[in-house]
Amino acid sequence: MTKADKLDQLIDDSEELLTQLADAHNPEIQQLRDRVDEAVRDARRALQTSEDTGSLGLRELALTIDDFVHDHPWLTLATGVLVASTVAYIAGSFHSRHQEPV
């Protein structure tokens, strides 16, 4: 269970508790209920903001990469070939070192 899932569960449990305490007429309970209700709203806003910020950052990164690929297609192709060749060379070297003699 992630931290966001745990926070969602806490918020849901708090809202259920607030619903059950709605009929209590004690002023202290009402003040506590109001504070918890405000904390739940703040937590939901904070959770939504963090999710929005994360997805916004990923979108910006994807757009930046897309712009670079469109602006520099040959450089992107050359970089891809270089990276693929390097990975193939390293994999081949690793494989030949770990291969048992026949």
C-alpha positions as CSV (number, residue, x, y, z in Angstrom):
1,M,0.0,0.0,0.0
2,T,1.5,3.3,-1.1
3,K,1.6,6.5,1.1
4,A,-1.1,8.0,-1.1
5,D,-3.3,4.9,-0.6
6,K,-2.8,5.1,3.2
7,L,-3.6,8.8,3.1
8,D,-6.8,8.1,1.1
9,Q,-7.8,5.4,3.6
10,L,-7.2,7.8,6.5
11,I,-9.3,10.5,4.8
12,D,-12.1,8.0,4.1
13,D,-12.0,6.7,7.7
14,S,-12.0,10.3,9.0
15,E,-15.0,11.2,6.8
16,E,-16.9,8.2,8.1
17,L,-16.1,9.2,11.7
18,L,-17.3,12.7,11.0
19,T,-20.6,11.4,9.6
20,Q,-21.1,9.3,12.7
21,L,-20.4,12.3,14.9
22,A,-22.7,14.6,13.0
23,D,-25.5,14.0,15.5
24,A,-23.4,14.8,18.6
25,H,-24.4,18.1,20.1
26,N,-21.5,18.6,22.5
27,P,-19.7,21.8,21.5
28,E,-16.3,20.3,22.1
29,I,-17.1,17.4,19.8
30,Q,-18.4,19.8,17.2
31,Q,-15.2,21.9,17.4
32,L,-13.1,18.7,17.0
33,R,-15.3,17.6,14.1
34,D,-14.8,21.0,12.4
35,R,-11.0,20.8,12.8
36,V,-10.8,17.2,11.5
37,D,-13.1,18.2,8.6
38,E,-10.7,21.1,7.7
39,A,-7.7,18.8,7.9
40,V,-9.4,16.3,5.6
41,R,-10.0,19.0,3.0
42,D,-6.4,20.2,3.3
43,A,-5.1,16.7,2.9
44,R,-7.2,16.1,-0.2
45,R,-6.0,19.4,-1.7
46,A,-2.4,18.5,-0.9
47,L,-2.8,15.0,-2.4
48,Q,-4.4,16.4,-5.6
49,T,-1.7,19.0,-5.9
50,S,1.1,16.5,-5.6
51,E,-0.5,14.2,-8.2
52,D,-1.0,17.2,-10.6
53,T,2.6,18.3,-10.1
54,G,3.9,14.9,-10.9
55,S,1.9,14.4,-14.0
56,L,2.7,17.9,-15.2
57,G,6.4,17.3,-14.8
58,L,6.2,14.1,-16.8
59,R,4.2,15.9,-19.5
60,E,6.8,18.7,-19.7
61,L,9.6,16.1,-20.0
62,A,7.9,14.3,-22.8
63,L,7.2,17.5,-24.7
64,T,10.9,18.6,-24.3
65,I,12.1,15.2,-25.6
66,D,9.6,15.4,-28.5
67,D,10.7,18.9,-29.4
68,F,14.4,17.8,-29.3
69,V,13.7,14.8,-31.6
70,H,11.8,16.9,-34.1
71,D,14.4,19.7,-34.0
72,H,17.4,17.4,-34.3
73,P,16.4,14.1,-36.0
74,W,19.9,13.2,-37.2
75,L,21.5,13.8,-33.9
76,T,18.8,11.7,-32.2
77,L,19.4,8.9,-34.7
78,A,23.2,9.0,-34.3
79,T,22.8,9.0,-30.5
80,G,20.4,6.1,-30.6
81,V,22.8,4.1,-32.8
82,L,25.8,4.9,-30.5
83,V,23.9,3.9,-27.4
84,A,22.6,0.7,-29.1
85,S,26.2,-0.2,-30.3
86,T,27.6,0.4,-26.9
87,V,25.0,-1.8,-25.2
88,A,25.6,-4.5,-27.8
89,Y,29.4,-4.3,-27.3
90,I,29.0,-4.5,-23.5
91,A,26.6,-7.4,-23.7
92,G,28.9,-9.2,-26.1
93,S,31.9,-8.7,-23.8
94,F,30.0,-9.8,-20.8
95,H,28.7,-12.9,-22.6
96,S,32.1,-13.9,-23.9
97,R,33.7,-13.6,-20.4
98,H,31.1,-15.7,-18.8
99,Q,30.9,-18.4,-21.4
100,E,32.3,-21.7,-20.3
101,P,35.1,-23.3,-22.5
102,V,33.9,-26.3,-24.5
